[in-house]
Amino acid sequence: MSRARTGRSLLVLGAALLMLAGCSKKGDVSGWKATVQIVDGVKTIRNPETPRYGTFAFDLVEDLAIGNENEDAYLFPTGAGVAVDGEGRIIVVDFGNRRVQVFDKNGGFVRTLGRVGQGPGEYKFPSDVMVDADGNVSINDAARALISFSPDGLFQKRVALTTSLSLLTLGPAGTIIGETPPSYREEGGPKYKLIQFGPGGEMLRTLAEFRAYGASPGMMLRHWYSGGLRYCLRSEDSLFYGYSLDYRIHVVDGVGREILAFTKAEKSQEITGEEADLTRKEGIWASEGRGDRSTAPLDMPDHRPFFTRFYSDDLGRLYVIRFKPITEKDVKTSDIDVFSKEGRYLYRVTWPFVPQVIKGRFLYEVRDDEEAGLTRIIRYRIRNWDDFRDE
């Protein structure tokens, strides 16, 4: 059993980062102002470029590590995903072993959920794991089905999806949210589509459509600057989503009705020739159709995306992971814009890693240890969580 409890504090990139982020530095609250308007019947908040409370540095201490090479239940050889339930149990989807492991809040092994196969409670390739408010665990089986288990580990149901999806998450009001991959064959040009499915896998509606970049004659490229849809659950009954080439975030409810939108004032930045050249050499990760990726047009947007990922915590705050140009792809730190549940821009934060989960005053990191040849799940306690202000 791997239980690493250390008393040492993780300094958020040491003195240099503290100079950047400050330690719970407060902004000029009295001079900060967001405007509120009703646009097409939707409450819309327009935030200024600077956050209400300035910058913030989490004071983190590593208090648990799961993963080692000596015990089979703890061996994650080639990557993992993680989810955490309301009791602090840690559910790990182990890509290399094609299994899902459950650990208690102290890191003790509890059980394996399901197994590889085609029968009830079995899966072909578990690619993600999610937990709902009642502690039920859903395993994403290669974006084609969800396999659900009760908090006690009992198989509940398998929900097959009729549409192939590139991303999949639990949505508001028991629905399922996914994105269809863009195709160069699509009439009118390739698009990102955000789709909402019912609890039984039936398609309910298209929540949003946006242009997809990367189309070439007979080909579709996915590259560093393609942009895309980003989304995550806001609460049991609402969802955040946004298009990365437009800094506007939408909130929809369980029936797809937009109930809130918010923006952040920010100038777009052009993509340089150096960035385009480096994308050609190192920044194409997928393609569809026939053609030569090394010579096909990249179909770049006219500016950089604004963000790359969304996360939310259990208070409904939104963490927007800001886009880094490909010239900074080896920079380990990430800058994050933090918004309140109601759309106010609260903080700018810098992290030495991007966690997979923010829950219950903890950050959870999936760390690949190349030297040891395995993956570890690291939990950090946020010692100054109570100083992290909301509205």
N, C-alpha and C positions, 0 to 999 in steps of 0.2 A: 504494500500500500504506500502511495506517495503522498505524504502530508508535509509540505514545506511551510513552516511558520518562521518567519524571520522578523527580527525586531528592527531591521534597518529600513530607513525611509528611502523611497525612491524620489530623488530630486528631479524635478521636471526639467531635464537637460542642464542642470547646474546653474551657475551664476549667469551665464550668457542668456539662457532662456528666461530667468527671473527678471533680467533687465528688460527683455522684450514684453513678457506677459505681466510682470508685476505680481505681487502676492496679494490677491484679493483687493486690487486697486479699484477704487470707485470713481466712476465718471462724474461729470458735472450734471447731476440729476436735475437741478433747477433749470438749466438751460436746454435740456433735451426735450424734443417734442416730436411726436408722430402725429400725422393727420389722419382723420377717420372720415371716410365718405361712403355713401351707398352707391355702388356701381352695378347697374343692371340688376338691382334688387339684392345685391350681396354686400355685406359689410366689408369694406376694404381698408386696410391699414397701410399707410405709406410711411415706412421708417426712414430716418436719415442714414447717412453713410456710417456714422459712428454709433457704437452701442450705448445704451442708457447708462450702464454702470462701468464702462471702460473694459479693461482686461482682467483676466482671472487666471491664476495658476493653481491647479489642484495639488494639494499636498497628499501624495500617495504613499502607502506602505503596503508592500507585498505580504499577503497573509495566508495564501494557499497556492500550491502548485499541484496539478494533476498530470501525470504522464511520466513513465519510466520504462526502461528496457528490460526490467527484471520480472515483471508480472504481466501476464497476458492481458488481464482486464484493463491495464493501464498503458498498454503499448499502442500508440497512434503513430504509425510509421510514415505516412505521407499526407499530412494535412487533416484538418478537422473543422467542424462548425460547432457552435455552442448556443444553448438556450438555458434560461434560468426560470424556475417557477416561483410562485409566491412564498413557498416554504424555504427557498434558498437551494433546492435541489438543482444540480447541474447536469444537463442532458447534453451529451457529446455525440455528434455524428462523426464516426471514424471512417474517413474515405478509404484508407488503405486496406482495412479489414472488412469494409462494407457491412458495418454494424452500427448500432446506436446503444451507447452505454449511459446508465443513470448512476449518479453519485449523490450522496447526501451532502448537506451544507458544510460538513467537515472534511469532505474528500473521500469518504468511505464508499466502496463499490456497493451498489444496491442490486442492479439487475441489468440484463441485456434486453432491449425491446425488439421483438420480432427476430427475423433471420432472413437470409437470402433464399428466395424461392418464389413460387407462384401461387401459394395457397393463402388462406386467411392469415392476416398479420405478417405476411412475408413481402419482400420487396426485391427489385432487381439491383438498383443502385441508389442508396440513400444519399441525397445531395444537400439536404438542409433539414433542420428540425425547428419546430415552433411550439410554443406553449400558450394556451388560452388562459383567461382569467380564472377558470375553474381548475386549472392544473392538468387538463387533458393535453397530451402530446401528439402532434401531427408530424409525420415524417414525409418529406417531399421525395417521392420516388421518381427521380430523373425528370421532374417537371411535367409528368404525365398523370400522376395520381397522388393523393394524400392518404397515408395509412395512419389511422388514429388509435390511440391507446388511452385508457383511463389513468388517473394518477397512481393507481395500484398496479399498473402494468398490464391490464387486461385489454386484449384486442377489442375494439369497438366497431370500426367500419373501414371500408376502403372506398374512397371517392375517386372515380375515374374522370379525367378531364377530356373533353372532345377536341380541344384545341391545344396545339403545342405551344409552350410558353418558355421564355428565356429566364424569367424570374417569377417567383411565387411566394405569397405571404398570406397569412390570415388577415382578413379584412374586418370591417365593423359589422356588428349585428350577425355574427356567425357566417359571413360570406367569405369568399376566397378571391384574392386579387392577383392578377398576373399581367405580364406584358408579352404581346406577340412580337416575335422578331421581325424586323423590316425585311422586305424583299424587293429586289430590283424589278420583279415581274408585276408588281402591284400597279393597277391602273391609276394614273394620276401621280405616280412616283411613290417611293417607299415612305412608310410612315411608322412611327411608334404608336402603338395603341394600348391603352390601359383598360383592361377588361375586368368586369366584376361577375363572378359566378356565385350561384346559390350554394347552400350547404350541401346539396346533393350533387354538385358538379355541373348543374345546368347553367348555361350562359344567360346572364340577366341583361347586361348592357355594356356599352363602350363608354367609359367615363371620360376619356380624353384622347385626342389624336394630335400628333405633332410631326413635322417633317423630319425624316431621317436622312442624315448626310452619309456619304460614302458610296453612292451609286455610280457605277461605271457601265459602259455598254456590255451587257451580258454578265455583269458581276455586281456583287454587293460586298463592300469592305467594312469591317469594324476596326476603327483605329483610334488613336489617342484623342483625337479632336472630334469624333463623331457626335458627341453629346448623347443625350438620351433621357428617359424618364427615371425619376427617383421618387420613392414613396416608402412610407412606413406607417404603422398604426399610431394614431394620436390618443385614442381611448377605445373603450369597448364599442362605442357607437360612432366613431369618426376616423378619418384617414387623412394624412398629409400626402400631397403629391406635387411635383414640379417638373418642368422641362429645363434641363441644365443650361440651355442657351438663353433663358429669360429668367431673371431673378424675381420670379413671382411664385408664391406658394399658395396652393389651393387646399381647402379643407372641405371634404364631402362627408355626408352621413351614410347610414346603412342602405339607403335607397338611391344613392348617387346624387343627392341634391347638394349643391354647393352652399355651404353655410358661412364661410369665411374665406377671405383672401388677404394676403399681405405681401408687400414688396420691400425691397431695400435699395436705396439709392446707391448705384455703383456704376462707374464708367466701364464700358466694354473695352477689351484690349485686343488689338490686332494680332494675328498669328504671323510670326516672322518667317523669313525664308529659311533661317537656321532650323526653326521648329518643323517646318514642312519637310526639309531634307532629312532630319533625324527621324521623323515619323515614317518616311519611306523606308529607312534602314532598319528601325528598331520598334516602330510603334504600330504595326499592323498585327492584330492577333486573331482575326477570323475573316473568312471570305465565303461567299456563296456564289455558285455559277462557275463558268469556265473563263479562263483568262490568266494573264500573267500578273501576279500581285506586284511584281517589281516595276512594272511599267504602266499599270492601269491608273487612270486619273484618281486622285484621292478624294475629290469632291469635298473640299474643306468648307466649313462655314466661314462667314466673314469676320468672326471674332472668337476668342477662346470661350469655352464653357465657363460658367460661374462656379459650378459645384460638381462633385462626383458621387456623393452618397448622402443618405438621410439616416439618422437614428433618432429615437425618442427614448426618454426615461419614463419611470413609472409615475411621474407627476405631469406627463404630457408635454414636457418641453421638447423642442426640436433642435437637434444638433446637425448643422449643415456643414459637411466636410468640403472645404473649398478646393477648387481645382488647382493643380500644379502643372505648369507647362512641362513638356517632355524634357526640356533642358534641365529640369530639376527632379527627374524621376528617381534619382538615387538619394535625394534628401529624405531622411527618415522622419522628420517632424511633419505634422499636419496642422494647418490653421482651421479653426472651426468657428462658425457664427452660431450663437445660441439664441433661440427665440422662446418666448413664453408660450404657453398653450394657446393664449389669445392673440399671438402674432406680434408681440413687441420684441424688438431687437435688444437683448439684454447684455450680452458679453461677446468679446472675442477671446478665444482660448487657443492655446498651442499645446499639442500633445506629442509625446515622443513615439506614440504608436496609436493606431485607430482601434479602439475596442470593438468587440462584436456585440457586447451587451452593456448597458448602463442601467443598473437596477439595485434598489435597496441600499444606497450609499456605497455601491461597489462598481468598479470597472472590471470587465473580464476580457483578457487578451488571449488570442490564440497565437502562440509563439513557435515558430519553426526553428528548431535547434539543428542547424546543418552539421555541426561537428558531431553531435550524438546520433544524427540520423533519425530524429523523431520530433513529434509535435507535443507541446505542453499547453495546458490551459492554466493561465495565471490570473488569480483574483487579487485586486488591489482595493483596500479600504480607503475611502476619501476622508481624510481626517478633518478637513475644513468644509465638509458638505453643508453645514449649517450657515456658513458665511456666503454661500452661493445664493444670491438673492433672486427673487422672482418679482412679480409685479407688486 
